[in-house]
């Protein structure tokens, strides 16, 4: 019997655990799920006979080592900062490890040690990063195989709401991932990319006003804004000489302009705390950032500050969030970003009946036999009933499929890797299609 240790039972692990349990019935696996919240781990395994569960402290070295020694394969669904901690123990005990998160420099530095110990550390197996790499590399490799030279590559991903769910929501958005990451998006360093051979940099205060529109047949118009560093994937994708490389995040049209209102106010700032914030109302919070005027309302001052017309629909979005209400914040010594996150959670938390949607879109420009060609590919995934959201499915299923490949001997690589080679991405993408996660590829010219 093969033994699989899943560390972390949060939202993104739901579909992974279901996949592993289903496969265990045919492949004779035992799945142990551990989490800081032992009750959540128990809930995820639902008393299946091929499972066990327990509470877990990621900082407890003794507990980590005991569990890792027990396993044949370790899957870390912890926050990214813990992956290296777990990986070092896995290498010491000669256990393979999979993660869905961005690979860190510290994780890359473990490559030689992992190879020496015969251990595979396969990372960025989620949706973004993960399915984005695999689906892009499949097309890039295919274009190169027929002699094409890539001159431009763009890639966008968004966690959104299904068309049915978004109808009554003027933002057409709710949190499908870590809310804090949404609130502070774009603040983690320079936003940079290459466009037609020219390096481009976007400062944070301009990020959400530099967008491009993308139409996907059957699903309407989306807008994309740039991710932090598109350049770091040039080497990974073999695009060192490409003229354009741009990676971004998708939202529905109009979202970015409305979000920019929070940026311009300073409501996304996480660098200081506000005294007496627990007694402050939503309305008073917004008023903090506006000039004093003894007669004008908060709404009027905000419209003046943002240069909005009286009938601007942006105000409808802000009012829908109850920003001008007298509701109490209730958070002590909170930063503006923490207060904004708290306010947004009241309206942007998925309800039981809500369905989310993952949208991914790639554009490839290439030269072949003296002519310029364009290829586009896109994927739409609609979530199931919670907790098996589209986000959970697209994060968890690639990890689960990779786990099956490792445990059945279909993967024999060692060292620290990303899934950007055919031996990784082809079988994972093929199996994802069985779950409705598939790409439609169109040659434009």
N, C-alpha and C positions, 0 to 999 in steps of 0.2 A: 504493500500500500504506500503510495506517494503522499507526502505530507506537505501541505501548503499553509504558510503563515501569512495572514493578511493583517497588517498593522494599520489601524485606522478604519473606522466604520461610518464616517461622515456621509454627507449626501452623495458625493461622487463615487462612493464605494458600493452603493446599493446594487447597481446593475452588474458590477464585477462579481460580487458575492453570489448573486443569483446565477450568473453564468457558471461559476466554478462549482456550485452545488449541483446544477443540472448535469455538468460534465462528470462530476464525481460518481454519479450513478452508473455510468458506462465504463469509466476508466479506473475505478477503485482508488479514489483519493479520499483523504481526510482533510477538511478545511477548518483551520482554527482562526477565528476572528477575534482580535483584541483591540480594545479602545480605552481611552481614559474614562469614558462612560461605559461601564460594564453592562448596564441595562440596554444601551444602544447596540452593543455587540450581540447581546442575546436576541434582541429584536430582529437583527439582520439575518441571523441563522435560523430563526423560527423553529428551533428544536428539531432540525433535520438530523437523522441518525448518522450522517457522515460528517457532522460538524461538532465543534466545541467552541467555547467562548470564555473570555475572562476580561477583567479590567487590566489596564496596562499603563505604566508610567514610563514614557520614552526616555526620561533622564535616569532611570534606574538601571545602571550598567549590569547588575547581576540578573535582573529579570530579562533584560534584552538578550543577554548571552544565553541564558537557559532556553528561551523560546527559539532563538535562531539555531542553536545546536539541535533542537528537536526537528526542525523543518528540513525538507529537501529543496524548497523554493520559498523565498521571502518576497512579498509584495508590500512596498511601503506606500501607503496612501496618507501618510502624515503631511503636515505642512513642509514645504520644500527645504526649510532650514534644518530639518531633522534627517534628511536622506543620507547625508555623508556620515553622520553618526552611525546609522544603521548599516550603511554599506561597509564601513571599516570592520564592523563586527562580522558581517557576512563574509568578507574576504578572509578574515582571520580563521573562520570556521569552515571555509571552502563551500559556501552556500551561494547559489545564484540569487540575484536581486533584480526586481523590476520596479520602475517608478514612472508615473505619468508626467512629472514636472520638468521644468527647464533644468538642463544640466548646468551645474556650477563649475567654475574653474577648479575648485577643490575636488569635485567629483572626477573631473578629467584627469587630475593629477594622480588618481588611484589606478590608472590604466596599467602601468607596468606591474604593480603589485598584484592586481587582479589576474593578469595573464600568468604571472609566476605561480599563482595559486590555482589556476584553472577555473576561475570564476567569471561568469558573465554578469555585467552590470548594464542592463538595457534601460535607457531613460527616454523621456519625452515620448511616451506611449499614449498620451491622452488624445484630446481633440485638437487643441492649439496650446502647447505644441504636441504634435503626434500625427493625427490624420492629415493635418495640413502638410507636414513633411512628406508623408508617404504618398499622398495623392499627387503632390507637385513633382516629386522625384520620378514617379511612374511616367508622367507626361514628358518631363525633361529628358529622361533616358530614352524614351521612344523617339522623340524629335532628333536627338543626337544620333541614334542608331541609323536613321535614314539620311544622315549627313547634314542636318540642320544646325545652324549656329545661333544660339540664343542671344538676342540683343535686348530683350525686355521681359521682366517678370513682375507681376503684381499679385498679391494674395491678401484676401480679407476674410475674417471670420467674425461672427457675432452670435451671442446667446440672446435670443429675443423671445417674443411671445408668438404663439400660433395665430394665424389670421382670425380664428374665432374668438380667441381670448383677448386680443388687443383692441377689439371694436369699441368698447366703452371707455378706453383708457387714452386720454389725449397724448400722452407720451409714447404710447404703444410700446411700453417697456415695464418690466419688473426685474427684480434681482433673480438671476438664475445661477449665480456664482457668488463668491465672497463679496458682500456689500462694500466692505472697506476698500477693496481693490478697485471697485467702480468709482468710489468717491475721490480717491487720490490718483486715479489713472492719469498718466502723462507727467507726473511729478518726479519720476525716478531717474532723471538724467536727460541728456539732450535727445530730442527726437530728430533722427537723421536718416536720410535716404539718398539715392542717386536718381536723377531724372535727366535723361538724354545726355549723359556724360558729365553732368554738373552736380556737385554735392549740394544738398539742401538741408537746412536746419530750421526747425520750427520751435520758437520759444513757447513755453507753456501757456502764456496768456493769449497766444494766437492759435493754439492747436485746434480748438473746436470751431474755428472759422475757416480752416483750410481743409475742406472736405471735397470728395468727389462722389458723383451719383452713379449707382450701378443698378441696372434693370435686370431682373430675373423673370423669365417668362412664367406666368401663372402666380407669381408672388409679388409683383409690383416693384416699386423703387426703394432702394436702400441708399444710405450715405455712409461713406467710410472716412475715418480719420486715421492719421498715421500712428503706428506703434512706436515704441521708444527707439529701437535701433534696428533698422532693416539691414544694415551693412554686415552684421555679424554672421549672416547666413550665406554670404557670398562664397566662402570657402566650403561650407557644408554642402551647398548645392552645386559646387563647381562653376560658379558664376563670377569669378574674379574679374573678368573683363567685360561684364555686362554693362550696357549703357543706362539701363533703368532697373532698379530694384526697389520695391515699395511694399511693405507689409502693414496692414491696418486692421481696424476694428469696425464692424458693421453695426449700424443702428438704423432705425426707420427715419425717413426724411423729416427734418424739423427738430429731431432730438438734439443735435449738436448745438444749434443756435440757442435753444432753450437752456442747455447745460452751461453754455458759455456765460449765461447770466450769473450763475453761481460763482464761476471763476472770476468774473469781473468784480463781483461784490467782495470776494475774499472768503466766501463761505466754505471753500474746499481746503483752506489752510489748516495744516496739522502741526504747525510749529510753536503754538502757544496755547494756553488755556484761558478760559473766560471765568472770571470770578463771579460767584453767585449764579452760575448758569442753571443750577437745579431749580431756582425759583423763577427763572425767566420764561416768558411765553414765546411761542413761535414768532409772533408778531414783533416782539421786542428784540428777538434775535436778528431778524432781518433789518430792523431799524438801527442796530448797532453800526452797520456799515454805511449808513446814509447820513447826509449832512443835516444839521439841526435846522428845523423850521417850525415855529410855534403854531402855524395854521395849516400847513399841508399834511395830508394823510400819508401814512407809510406807502400806500399804493401809488399815490401821486409822486412822491419823492423818488420811488424806485423807477417809475416810468420816465421821469426827468433824467435820472442818473444813467439809465440805459438807452435814453433817446428813443423811447417807444411811443408810437401813436396810440390814441385812446382806444382804438378798436383792434390793437395788435393781439393776435391769438396766443402769443407767448404768455400774456397775463392769464389766460384761461388755464394754461398748463400749471402755472404757479399757484393759482387759486385752488385748483383741483387737489394740490398737495396740502391744503389747509395752512399755507405759509402765513396767512394774515389773520389766523385765528388766535384766540386767547388760551389755547391749550398749553399746559405747562410742559417744559422740556424734561425736568426731573433727573438730569445728569449732573453730578457734582464735578466742578472744575474740569469741564470738558473743553476740548479744542473745537474750533468751528467745524472741522471735518467730522468730528465725532457727533456733534449736534446735528449736522446735516444728515449724516447716515441714520441717526435715530429717527429723524422726521420722515425720511424717505421710506424707512422700513414699515411705517404705518400704512402706506399705500402701495409700496412696491414689493411686498412679500407675497409669494405665490399662495393662492388659496387652493383648497383641495380640488376644486373643479377646473383650475387653470391648467393649460397645457403650454409648455415652452417649445421653442424651435431653435435649432442650430442651423445657421446658414454659412456656407463656405463657398468662396468664389476665387478662381485663379484666372489670370490672363498671361499668355505666353506670346511674345513676339519673336520671330526667328527668320533668318535668311536661309533660303534653300535654292540653289541653282540660279542665283542672281535675282531672286524675287523675295519680297517681304510677305510673310504669312502671319496670321493671328489665330490662335486657338484659345478657347475659353472652356473651363469646366466648372461645374457647380454641384453642390450637394445640399439637400434640404432634409432635415430629420425632425419629425414632430414627436414630442414626448408622449409617454403613456401616462396612466394614473400614477400619482406620486406613491413611492419615492423614485419610480423609474422614469425620470425626466429625460428629455433629449440630452441634456447636459450629462446626466449620469450614464446614459447609454453610450454616448460618444467618447466619454472619458474612460469608462470602465471596460467596455467590450474589447477595445484593442489590447488593453492590459491582459484581460482574460485569455484572449486568443494567443497572445505571446506566451502566457504561462503554459497553455496546453502544448505549444510547440516545444518549449523547453522540456517539459515533463515527458513528452513522447519521443524526444530525441530528434525532432525536426530542426532544431537549432543546436549547433555544436560550436558556436563562436565563444571565445573568451575575451576578456578585456572590457573596457568601458565603451559603449556604443550608443548611437542614435539609430532609429529604424529607417535609414536612408539608402539602404542597399536592397537589391531585388530579393535576396533570400529572406529579408525581413518583411518588406512592404507588400510583395505580391501575395503571399498566403494570408496575411492579415486583411488586406483590402478585399480579397476574394471572399473570405468568410464574413466580413462585415456586410457584404451584399445580401447575405441570407437574412440579415436583420434589418434590411431596408436602408442601410447606410451605403449609398452608392452614388457615383458621380455621373453626370450627364456631360459628355464632351462634345463640343461643337467647333468645327473649323470654320472660322469667319471668312477667311480669304486664303 
